[in-house]
Amino acid sequence: MRETERKFEAPTGADLPELADLPGVAAVAGPEQQQLEAVYYDTADLRLARAGLTLRRRTGGDDAGWHLKLPVDGDTREEVRLPPGRAAKHPPRELGSLVQVHARGDALSPVARIRTDRRRWQLVDDRGALLAEVVEDLVSAQDVVDDSNVDSWREIEVELGERGDTALLDRVEQRLNDVGILRSTSSAKLTKLLAGRIAPTPPLEDDGTAGTVVLAYLREQVDALKAYDPKVRRREEDAVHQMRVATRRLRSALQAFGEVVERDETRALTDELKWIAGVLGEARDAEVLRAAFEAHVAELPGELVLGAVPAQLTRHFAPREEQAHQTVVTALDSRRYFDLLDAVDALVADPPLTPLAAGKAKKVLPRFVDKTYRRLKKAADDVHDDASLHEARKAAKRLRYAVETVEPVFGKPARKYRKRLKGLQTLLGDHQDSVVARPVLRELGAQAHLDGENGFTFGVLHGRETARARRVEERFPAVWADLGRPKFR
């Protein structure tokens, strides 16, 4: 489930304001009294808390159990819940797996115990639907590692219900501000308790240098890689693709700007990024082919769909997708992957910058974009078969990521060029999809025949894919000629 909430610090003597007269609020139910106790789990060096995650086992209240909260954006977090179970010594394996991108095999142990005396009000509309919950918490918190670190405070939480919106959150916040109740600087009770042990990552200063621009892009991709790791494990839609894209962007930037971030120092890392992208690619290919074939079958006239085609697709892809997913999870739980994560953390914490990194971005970076363009031009001018078109596609993708990297510096011209480049990449991607699809369709048709079923429809799809590839080959010269050289110095 997703929750959108805001936390506020409530000083002594600041009473909750009237909320029943807010627009859209028909009634306020409560207060309801609750006593809650939660034990929080983390690594010894608090890696989950540093990353904005909380993992706890709560007793009391109407949501007792294991809770894992993952940051999404702004005031929104995703919460994964499991029943409390009998044992509390270790977190459930399902939740432990979702934090391995941070824990990396290290033990998850109790780090804090927090008791809360809660009063809860519910804001409802004229149909009785929940707009928001407002709670007043009297908190008593203890650092399990440092028993002397005990703290207590009063806070207010406001969480949107199924019918609430951010406009209501803003109105409630304004009412709270009017009586001296202001936004908390901590996103969770745990981070407030352990603030002295959690050093936030300092933001990059925009000093206009080439190193800062490249490093900002690298950080963005590292954050994306980590954010999609638990989504891949949970098989969320498009997660494998997005995680793979993050690894490719990271690798491409290191290669394209290897004279800004020392190439020899990152060569081993780019090799490992290629490895994990390959593992993710196997799962992605099966996922994309199944979805594409199902969509294409749905588009065909009924008279061209002979036999139990959907069932044949399921029989073919289901075991392959399951095996690919298991292969991905095994890789994500491996020491090799944990070492890769350690390496990307070290990269962004202490990047091996060259002397060029200190130069002004507008002067230094265009030459590397141009170099990446020349690589694409060489590949595009040599297109003559499926393999060479695929090489051109990979070169176009690298150039697109290089342009993305410098877009904050060059603004609109870079953005417009990137969009045109994406059109070329998409065209070449359609061709490569056809190259990958045709042997699979041939295999599906042959298997249907061996099973005593009708393989005609797979032949029809094979013909459509062949025609699609030919159209791309015909269009490519004009699209390539229209792209032109990047000019945003």
Disulfide bonds with the S-S distance in Angstrom:
none
